[in-house]
Amino acid sequence: MQQNKNPFPISLHNTHVKLLAFDLLTLTPPISPNHSFTRNSIPITRAETVGTITLRDHKPFKFLRFAIDDGTGCIPCILWLNHMTSPHLARRRSPQDLCLLADAAARSAEVVKVGNVARVRGRVTEYKGGVQITVTDVISERDPNVEVLHWVECVNLARNCYNLVNVSSSSGSGSGSGSVVPKLN
């Protein structure tokens, strides 16, 4: 068997990929601003994580910076709160959309309190040479088992989805159709 030459064999584009902090913080940085972070050559644009909020820095009507600790590391997160004052957003969104985005961000900001266990989803972005999550939503978690369940899901997805690569049969040995096999680390 030979490995397929396709540099992006599995697409997780615009999928909230469940990752633990140690995995998220070691993603390969993009080669240019138009590219995504990658994990085993698979582009990662969005992520989801669960953990305890350990840091909170709030600048009203600008942003809420916080960190979430899942036991394997702390992930820096940023929730933008400047929807109504940003000229960048004003050019790209309708006033009604901006109001909805601002309300959603304000509701998410209320959940972010040091010591709370929360689920965070957002875009994987770069800031000062490091990875961070630019938050789209924060959900408070009350189930005491949610962190363990998230860990199990992350390990399962890593083994059965994120660590897969496409391979194709060499000529003359089978149908020639591609298959997916686990990548050994």
Secondary structure, 3 states (H helix, E strand, C coil): CEECCCCCCCCCCCCEEECCHHHHCCCECCCCCCCCEEECCEEECEEEEEEEEEEEEEECCCEEEEEEECCCCEEEEEEECCCCCCHHHHHHCCHHHHHHHHHHHHHHHHHCCCCCEEEEEEEEEEECCEEEEEEEEEEECCCCCHHHHHHHHHHHHHHHHHCEEEEECCCCCCCCCEEEEECCC
